[in-house]
Amino acid sequence: FGMFAFQMLFSAPITIIIAVVLLVLEIGGAAIAGFFTMLFLFGSLGKIMGKMGAIEQLKMAQTDKRVKLTNEVLAGVNIIKFYTWEDPFMAQINAYRDAELAQLRRKAKYQVGMYGMMTGAPLVVILVCFVVYAWTGGVLTVVKVFTTLMLLDILRQPMMMLPMVIVNTVLVKVAIGRFQDFLSKDEVEPQVCLCLGLSLSLPLSRSHTPLSVAALSAAL
């Protein structure tokens, strides 16, 4: 993905510019109308991708909560079984998972809209170019039509691939940001606590709550 994305980010704009210039030479002002239609579609795709990036961050936040609580449950499974806390912890884990799935559904809806727009964008641009060219008095000859279609087909691949590359770049940026936040946190002093997977020499009476306060409060 890295080399392909790097190549596409630089080659796609150049391809689009050259194709648009050739279209202007071929059909005149109608190419400008098609170009502005393309800009509008790209702007809409940009908004959709921004929404998808925000949803991805919300989803990963819920994933972090679910994984953290799951690790604490696995580390203290003996104590949880002793105090019969299975149901509260399971309910909390399921709540985090439901919130995570809700964000995934939202992301899927935006993806459907994005792919639909990517598929229909070339057809819309072709329609706008031909309609504007005919409306301004141009004559659609066979040579002009096929030349225009060829140039618009050249535009099709960068128009379809560039948004996908941008989306994946946004996801990579979110992942790198999460790693940076994690690695930039302060060091944690070693603590003898069950939530970190270490043993406790506490009496197992039902008046004690040996799990971490955060995990217990979240579960109850």
Order of alpha helices (4+ residues) and beta strands (2+ residues): alpha-alpha-alpha-alpha-alpha-alpha
